[in-house]
Amino acid sequence: MKKTKTKTVQILTVMRILAWVAFFGLMIEAGAILISYGVSCFNPEGAKNLYKGLNLYNLRQYNYWHYTLTVSFMVSLSLMKAYVSFLVVKALSEINMTNPSKVEVAQTLEKMSYYIFGTWFVAMLSNAHVGWLLNRTGELQSNFVSGEFIFLAGVVFIISQIFKRGIEIQSENDLTV
């Protein structure tokens, strides 16, 4: 029993570290996009290599506001995913192996599902915008896959509801003892 418990704690610790790495990586991504965008506001050539070789120069030349909206979607999605990573860290930090069914964990998981759903919604808006621009300019390609977000939001929401039910059962058992 003790070996399993230790292994579980180790796995949760590794997952927490990986969630922190994802959080910082996504924050750096959002910052890099914002800085590149700032540079491209003053130097249009900067839009040729916005982030990781992304070339939005022709979009910037076509319409500055659509360019700004496209970049805003990219930054928003990175920040939303970073916040979900932070919520994962928070949930993993709140889990206590002696009593894993805590109200705080269930609330954090439910909040996480709502933010993942919001990320799906923003990705869908971005895809619609890029699709509209593709019809106008013929140059952009959608790069946000949004189907996974809605599935993930549903899974996390279901897990949060299971946690809530576990808490209810636990409190009922505490009352009967």
Protein Blocks (a to p, Z undefined) as FASTA:
>chain_A
ZZmmmmmmmmmmmmmmmmmmmmmmmmmmmmmmmmmmmmmmmmmklmmmmggoiacklmmm
momklmmmmmmmmmmmmmmmmmmmmmmmmmmmmpcfklmbcfklmmmmmmmmmmmmmmmm
mmmmmmmmmmmmmmmnomaccfbdfklmmmmmmmmmmmmmmmmmmmmmmmmmmmmZZ
